[in-house]
Amino acid sequence: MAYALMHPHRVHGPALMAVTTTSREEVDWTTEGMERIYPEAWHEFSVASGAIARERPVEAYARRLAAEAWDRWESWHVSLLSPELRGEYIAEERRRMTFALLVTHYWSNEGFLSNGQEILGRIHELDRIPGHLIHGRRDVSGPAVTPWKLHQRWCGSKLTIVEDEGHAGSQSLQALVAAAQEIRAGLQDCYLPGPLPRPRRQVFPSSPERSWNGTTRKQKTYPL
């Protein structure tokens, strides 16, 4: 959605599943409010954060990157329908570290979508673009209220709530595929038959290319 808002002329119709916007309200619910549902797991998660006074748990994890503890919490807050999966979310260590690094960095900064850039407050800008919002009713860590609010403000959107699934599932995936096919079908009349012209990449004179030995090379325009 952030990409579509930034480049609406490049987007024909987003199809989104497990819809969130990385707002502070959503992040605080997942990292703090979920204590109400998984108090024992959240207590371990909170202690492991090492948060100092007035520091949010997500900010502490971004600062310290306690990836193992973050991974355990991830396995809990998406486990309403699969309690047997609790304990380890990502098995491979490098992927686990990378995931924790990226999530805590973006979540602690509200997805870098603040100060008037919040998705919910701007979603009406996509009114002329069709979109599909697909969400599981039992997604407790990312409640269905987020896609509902987006749907209310986005005139071109369709909301599909999958009643008996959580953060993801086979029915949600099927709905996502169907949404993509519907968008594709709507685009068939948008293109003329025949091959499209190939774009050309421009090299600007103000940034001369350098060869491996530091000498300046003649500027050219290369076909893609």
Contacts in CASP RR format, 6 or more apart in sequence:
PFRMAT RR
TARGET T0000
AUTHOR 0000-0000-0000
METHOD contacts of the structure
MODEL  1
MAYALMHPHRVHGPALMAVTTTSREEVDWTTEGMERIYPEAWHEFSVASG
AIARERPVEAYARRLAAEAWDRWESWHVSLLSPELRGEYIAEERRRMTFA
LLVTHYWSNEGFLSNGQEILGRIHELDRIPGHLIHGRRDVSGPAVTPWKL
HQRWCGSKLTIVEDEGHAGSQSLQALVAAAQEIRAGLQDCYLPGPLPRPR
RQVFPSSPERSWNGTTRKQKTYPL
1 14 0 8 1.000
1 16 0 8 1.000
1 21 0 8 1.000
1 119 0 8 1.000
1 123 0 8 1.000
1 126 0 8 1.000
1 150 0 8 1.000
2 113 0 8 1.000
2 119 0 8 1.000
3 10 0 8 1.000
3 11 0 8 1.000
4 11 0 8 1.000
4 13 0 8 1.000
4 14 0 8 1.000
4 126 0 8 1.000
4 129 0 8 1.000
5 119 0 8 1.000
5 122 0 8 1.000
5 123 0 8 1.000
5 125 0 8 1.000
5 126 0 8 1.000
8 125 0 8 1.000
8 126 0 8 1.000
8 129 0 8 1.000
11 129 0 8 1.000
12 129 0 8 1.000
12 183 0 8 1.000
12 187 0 8 1.000
12 190 0 8 1.000
13 129 0 8 1.000
13 130 0 8 1.000
13 131 0 8 1.000
13 132 0 8 1.000
13 183 0 8 1.000
14 129 0 8 1.000
14 131 0 8 1.000
14 132 0 8 1.000
15 131 0 8 1.000
15 132 0 8 1.000
15 134 0 8 1.000
15 176 0 8 1.000
15 179 0 8 1.000
15 180 0 8 1.000
15 183 0 8 1.000
16 131 0 8 1.000
16 132 0 8 1.000
16 133 0 8 1.000
16 134 0 8 1.000
16 147 0 8 1.000
17 134 0 8 1.000
17 135 0 8 1.000
17 168 0 8 1.000
17 172 0 8 1.000
17 173 0 8 1.000
17 175 0 8 1.000
17 176 0 8 1.000
18 134 0 8 1.000
18 135 0 8 1.000
18 136 0 8 1.000
18 139 0 8 1.000
18 142 0 8 1.000
18 167 0 8 1.000
18 168 0 8 1.000
18 172 0 8 1.000
19 133 0 8 1.000
19 134 0 8 1.000
19 135 0 8 1.000
19 146 0 8 1.000
19 147 0 8 1.000
19 150 0 8 1.000
20 26 0 8 1.000
20 142 0 8 1.000
20 146 0 8 1.000
21 113 0 8 1.000
21 118 0 8 1.000
21 119 0 8 1.000
21 120 0 8 1.000
21 146 0 8 1.000
21 150 0 8 1.000
22 106 0 8 1.000
22 107 0 8 1.000
22 110 0 8 1.000
22 111 0 8 1.000
22 113 0 8 1.000
22 119 0 8 1.000
23 110 0 8 1.000
23 113 0 8 1.000
23 118 0 8 1.000
23 119 0 8 1.000
23 120 0 8 1.000
23 146 0 8 1.000
24 110 0 8 1.000
24 114 0 8 1.000
26 142 0 8 1.000
26 146 0 8 1.000
27 58 0 8 1.000
27 107 0 8 1.000
27 108 0 8 1.000
27 110 0 8 1.000
28 56 0 8 1.000
28 58 0 8 1.000
29 141 0 8 1.000
29 142 0 8 1.000
29 143 0 8 1.000
30 77 0 8 1.000
30 141 0 8 1.000
30 142 0 8 1.000
31 45 0 8 1.000
31 56 0 8 1.000
31 57 0 8 1.000
31 58 0 8 1.000
31 73 0 8 1.000
31 107 0 8 1.000
32 56 0 8 1.000
32 57 0 8 1.000
33 42 0 8 1.000
34 42 0 8 1.000
34 77 0 8 1.000
34 140 0 8 1.000
34 141 0 8 1.000
35 42 0 8 1.000
35 43 0 8 1.000
35 46 0 8 1.000
37 77 0 8 1.000
37 80 0 8 1.000
37 140 0 8 1.000
38 76 0 8 1.000
38 77 0 8 1.000
41 72 0 8 1.000
41 73 0 8 1.000
41 76 0 8 1.000
41 77 0 8 1.000
41 86 0 8 1.000
42 73 0 8 1.000
44 69 0 8 1.000
44 72 0 8 1.000
44 73 0 8 1.000
45 57 0 8 1.000
45 69 0 8 1.000
45 70 0 8 1.000
45 72 0 8 1.000
45 73 0 8 1.000
45 76 0 8 1.000
46 57 0 8 1.000
48 66 0 8 1.000
48 69 0 8 1.000
49 57 0 8 1.000
49 60 0 8 1.000
49 61 0 8 1.000
49 64 0 8 1.000
49 66 0 8 1.000
49 69 0 8 1.000
50 60 0 8 1.000
50 64 0 8 1.000
50 66 0 8 1.000
51 57 0 8 1.000
51 59 0 8 1.000
51 60 0 8 1.000
52 60 0 8 1.000
55 63 0 8 1.000
56 108 0 8 1.000
58 104 0 8 1.000
58 107 0 8 1.000
58 108 0 8 1.000
59 108 0 8 1.000
61 69 0 8 1.000
61 70 0 8 1.000
61 100 0 8 1.000
61 104 0 8 1.000
61 108 0 8 1.000
62 104 0 8 1.000
62 105 0 8 1.000
62 107 0 8 1.000
62 108 0 8 1.000
65 97 0 8 1.000
65 100 0 8 1.000
65 101 0 8 1.000
65 104 0 8 1.000
66 100 0 8 1.000
67 96 0 8 1.000
67 97 0 8 1.000
67 99 0 8 1.000
67 100 0 8 1.000
67 101 0 8 1.000
68 96 0 8 1.000
70 100 0 8 1.000
70 103 0 8 1.000
70 104 0 8 1.000
71 87 0 8 1.000
71 88 0 8 1.000
71 89 0 8 1.000
71 90 0 8 1.000
71 96 0 8 1.000
71 99 0 8 1.000
71 100 0 8 1.000
72 86 0 8 1.000
72 87 0 8 1.000
72 88 0 8 1.000
72 89 0 8 1.000
74 89 0 8 1.000
74 90 0 8 1.000
74 99 0 8 1.000
75 85 0 8 1.000
75 86 0 8 1.000
75 87 0 8 1.000
75 88 0 8 1.000
75 89 0 8 1.000
76 86 0 8 1.000
76 87 0 8 1.000
77 140 0 8 1.000
77 141 0 8 1.000
78 89 0 8 1.000
78 139 0 8 1.000
78 141 0 8 1.000
78 166 0 8 1.000
78 167 0 8 1.000
79 85 0 8 1.000
79 86 0 8 1.000
80 138 0 8 1.000
80 140 0 8 1.000
80 166 0 8 1.000
81 138 0 8 1.000
81 165 0 8 1.000
81 166 0 8 1.000
89 96 0 8 1.000
90 96 0 8 1.000
90 99 0 8 1.000
106 112 0 8 1.000
110 118 0 8 1.000
113 119 0 8 1.000
116 122 0 8 1.000
119 150 0 8 1.000
120 146 0 8 1.000
120 149 0 8 1.000
120 150 0 8 1.000
120 153 0 8 1.000
121 153 0 8 1.000
123 150 0 8 1.000
123 153 0 8 1.000
123 154 0 8 1.000
124 153 0 8 1.000
124 154 0 8 1.000
124 155 0 8 1.000
126 154 0 8 1.000
126 156 0 8 1.000
126 157 0 8 1.000
127 154 0 8 1.000
127 155 0 8 1.000
127 156 0 8 1.000
128 156 0 8 1.000
129 156 0 8 1.000
130 156 0 8 1.000
130 157 0 8 1.000
130 158 0 8 1.000
130 183 0 8 1.000
131 154 0 8 1.000
131 156 0 8 1.000
131 157 0 8 1.000
131 158 0 8 1.000
131 179 0 8 1.000
131 183 0 8 1.000
132 157 0 8 1.000
132 158 0 8 1.000
132 160 0 8 1.000
132 175 0 8 1.000
132 176 0 8 1.000
132 179 0 8 1.000
132 182 0 8 1.000
132 183 0 8 1.000
133 147 0 8 1.000
133 150 0 8 1.000
133 151 0 8 1.000
133 157 0 8 1.000
133 158 0 8 1.000
133 159 0 8 1.000
133 160 0 8 1.000
134 147 0 8 1.000
134 160 0 8 1.000
134 162 0 8 1.000
134 172 0 8 1.000
134 175 0 8 1.000
134 176 0 8 1.000
134 179 0 8 1.000
135 144 0 8 1.000
135 146 0 8 1.000
135 147 0 8 1.000
135 159 0 8 1.000
135 160 0 8 1.000
135 161 0 8 1.000
135 162 0 8 1.000
135 172 0 8 1.000
136 144 0 8 1.000
136 161 0 8 1.000
136 162 0 8 1.000
136 163 0 8 1.000
136 165 0 8 1.000
136 166 0 8 1.000
136 167 0 8 1.000
136 172 0 8 1.000
137 144 0 8 1.000
137 161 0 8 1.000
137 162 0 8 1.000
137 163 0 8 1.000
137 164 0 8 1.000
137 165 0 8 1.000
137 166 0 8 1.000
138 164 0 8 1.000
138 165 0 8 1.000
138 166 0 8 1.000
139 165 0 8 1.000
139 166 0 8 1.000
139 167 0 8 1.000
140 166 0 8 1.000
141 167 0 8 1.000
142 167 0 8 1.000
144 161 0 8 1.000
147 159 0 8 1.000
147 161 0 8 1.000
148 159 0 8 1.000
150 157 0 8 1.000
151 157 0 8 1.000
151 158 0 8 1.000
151 159 0 8 1.000
158 179 0 8 1.000
160 175 0 8 1.000
160 179 0 8 1.000
162 169 0 8 1.000
162 171 0 8 1.000
162 172 0 8 1.000
162 175 0 8 1.000
164 171 0 8 1.000
165 171 0 8 1.000
165 172 0 8 1.000
166 172 0 8 1.000
198 223 0 8 1.000
198 224 0 8 1.000
199 224 0 8 1.000
200 221 0 8 1.000
200 222 0 8 1.000
200 223 0 8 1.000
200 224 0 8 1.000
201 221 0 8 1.000
201 222 0 8 1.000
201 223 0 8 1.000
201 224 0 8 1.000
202 221 0 8 1.000
203 209 0 8 1.000
203 219 0 8 1.000
203 220 0 8 1.000
203 221 0 8 1.000
203 222 0 8 1.000
205 219 0 8 1.000
208 216 0 8 1.000
208 217 0 8 1.000
208 219 0 8 1.000
209 216 0 8 1.000
209 217 0 8 1.000
209 219 0 8 1.000
210 216 0 8 1.000
210 217 0 8 1.000
211 217 0 8 1.000
END
